């Protein structure tokens, strides 16, 4: 009974959330779009909590930047943003695109999973952006904890020469990442690379291309969690 009620509530909630917030072209629709980003995307939390940290001299990581934060990003000299959430029809993405255009910042979409591993091609596309995105650079997801964490770890290994063990610190409670949650699969992937690299030295890019096994690592993590 309770499960049925919850299922119906979730269905109603999903329908409500997707019923508005797709237009920022008119004053009334912009107002409703702002309601959407606070109500649905929890932007009100990010008004004070940015989860923003310097990753390298010209690279930062953070949670989803709202329109108001772009003045600060411009002062930092940010030239490129890598959005790990990917493109969306909803307000949070529309406002980010608008702000990037206003402040002459290049926006790159590189969607990867937070609670599940992504295909190798997604990670390789991210490495490509590390090479060519103009700096200073900001890397963000929604909360700045999980997707931003693994992307930051990848950046530190691929671009800064960090070891996998050193890069693992990018996935910690400091950034609101919980290793024992479903998002812990990100750290499990990194630990798998670290183990393989100790046995037979291999670059992270080469490992993703030739040895990364999305399904096997995911299954191994499920067994580790016992769920």
BELMO-V562272 format. One record per backbone hydrogen bond with DSSP energy under -0.5 kcal/mol. NH is the residue of the N-H (numbers start at 0). CO is the residue of the C=O. If there is no record, write none. Layout:
BEGIN
nh: <NH,NH>
co: <CO,CO>
END
This chain:
BEGIN
nh: <4,5,6,7,8,9,10,11,12,13,14,15,16,17,18,19,29,30,31,32,33,34,35,36,37,38,39,40,42,44,45,45,46,47,48,49,52,54,55,58,59,60,61,62,63,68,69,69,70,72,73,74,75,76,76,77,78,79,80,81,82,82,83,83,85,90,92,93,94,95,96,97,98,99,100,101,102,103,104,105,107,107,109,109,111,121,122,123,124,125,126,127,128,129,130,131,132,135,136,137,138,139,140,149,150,151,152,153,154,155,156,157,158,159,159,160,161,166,167,168,169,170,171,174,175,176,178,180,183,184,185,187,188,189,190,191,192,193,194,195,196,197,198,199,206,207,208,209,210,211,213,216,217,218,219,220,221,222,223,224,225,226>
co: <0,1,2,3,4,5,6,7,8,9,10,11,12,13,15,16,25,26,27,28,29,30,31,32,33,34,35,35,36,41,41,42,43,44,44,47,60,58,58,55,136,52,138,49,141,65,65,66,67,68,69,70,71,72,73,72,135,135,105,137,80,107,81,139,82,20,89,89,90,91,92,93,94,95,96,97,98,100,99,78,80,105,82,107,83,118,118,119,120,121,122,123,124,125,126,127,128,57,57,79,59,81,61,145,146,147,148,149,150,151,152,153,154,154,155,156,155,162,163,165,166,167,169,171,172,171,176,177,180,181,182,183,184,185,186,187,188,189,190,191,192,193,194,195,202,203,204,205,206,206,211,212,213,214,215,216,217,218,219,220,221,221>
END
